Amino acid sequence: MNVSADCLFCRIARGEIPSRKVHEDAEVLAFHDIHPAAPVHFLMIPKSHVDSLLTSGSEHEAVLGKMVALAPRLAQEQGCGNGFRLVINNGPDGGQEVNHLHIHIMGGPRPWKRM
């Protein structure tokens, strides 16, 4: 498994930094965002380090597909039965703040920012 010693999300995945876990298995970790932008806001990461979609390749297709397929179940379990949003920021111009691929899963009752 490819990990980075100084990556914040790799450190969370290794358990070095505590998080409020939503889901964990051998390949994926989902945990609550520490600065939520919606009533329900959690992140899902691959445990293996990938900087962003910009640097992902065919070898990441399985884990990316797993993450997108898992998102609806986790969102509903967290109370987003009426809908949710998936956001993946990529690179500095895309608003990515942590250089480890992650999906924001956001939902819950409005009002919160529309896109």
C-alpha positions in Angstrom: 0.0 0.0 0.0 1.4 3.4 -1.0 1.4 5.8 1.9 3.0 9.1 2.7 4.7 9.7 6.0 3.8 13.3 6.3 0.3 13.3 4.6 -2.5 14.3 7.0 -5.0 11.8 5.6 -2.4 9.0 5.5 -1.8 9.7 9.2 -5.5 9.6 9.9 -5.8 6.3 8.0 -3.0 4.8 10.0 -4.7 5.9 13.3 -2.0 8.3 14.2 -4.5 11.2 14.3 -7.9 10.5 15.7 -11.0 10.9 13.7 -14.8 10.3 14.0 -15.1 7.3 11.7 -18.2 6.7 9.6 -16.8 3.6 7.8 -13.5 1.7 7.6 -12.4 -1.4 5.6 -9.1 -2.6 4.2 -9.2 0.0 1.3 -11.3 2.9 2.4 -11.8 5.2 5.4 -14.7 7.6 5.9 -14.7 10.2 8.7 -16.5 13.3 9.7 -15.1 16.7 8.4 -13.7 18.8 11.2 -15.1 22.0 9.5 -18.5 20.9 8.2 -20.1 22.9 5.4 -23.4 21.1 5.8 -25.4 19.4 8.6 -23.9 16.1 7.4 -20.4 16.4 6.1 -17.9 13.6 6.0 -14.9 12.6 3.9 -14.1 9.4 2.2 -10.4 8.5 1.3 -8.6 5.6 -0.2 -6.2 4.3 2.4 -3.5 4.1 -0.2 -2.1 7.5 -1.0 -3.2 9.2 -4.3 -2.6 12.9 -4.6 -5.8 13.7 -6.6 -7.8 12.6 -9.6 -5.2 14.5 -11.6 -2.6 11.9 -10.6 -4.9 8.8 -10.5 -4.7 6.1 -13.1 -6.2 2.9 -14.2 -4.7 1.2 -11.2 -7.1 3.3 -9.0 -10.3 2.5 -10.9 -11.4 -0.3 -8.4 -11.1 1.8 -5.3 -12.6 4.9 -6.9 -15.6 2.9 -8.1 -15.9 1.3 -4.6 -15.9 4.8 -3.0 -18.6 6.2 -5.3 -20.7 3.0 -4.9 -20.3 3.2 -1.1 -21.2 6.8 -0.8 -25.1 6.5 -1.1 -25.3 3.9 1.7 -23.1 5.9 4.0 -24.9 9.1 3.3 -28.2 7.5 4.1 -26.9 5.9 7.3 -25.7 9.4 8.3 -29.2 10.9 7.8 -29.2 12.0 4.2 -32.3 10.1 3.1 -33.5 13.1 1.1 -30.4 13.6 -1.0 -26.7 14.4 -0.7 -23.8 15.9 -2.7 -20.4 14.4 -3.6 -17.6 16.9 -4.2 -14.0 16.1 -5.3 -11.7 19.1 -5.3 -8.6 18.6 -7.5 -5.4 20.7 -7.4 -4.9 24.2 -6.1 -7.3 25.8 -8.7 -9.9 23.2 -7.8 -9.9 24.1 -4.2 -8.0 21.0 -2.9 -6.5 21.7 0.5 -5.1 18.3 1.4 -3.1 16.5 -1.2 -4.7 13.1 -0.7 -7.7 12.2 -2.9 -10.9 12.6 -0.9 -14.6 12.8 -1.6 -16.7 15.2 0.4 -20.2 13.7 1.1 -22.6 16.5 2.2 -26.3 16.6 2.9 -28.9 17.2 5.5 -31.7 19.8 5.7 -31.2 23.1 3.9 -30.2 25.9 4.1 -26.7 25.3 3.0 -24.8 26.6 0.0 -26.1 25.7 -3.4 -23.8 25.1 -6.4 
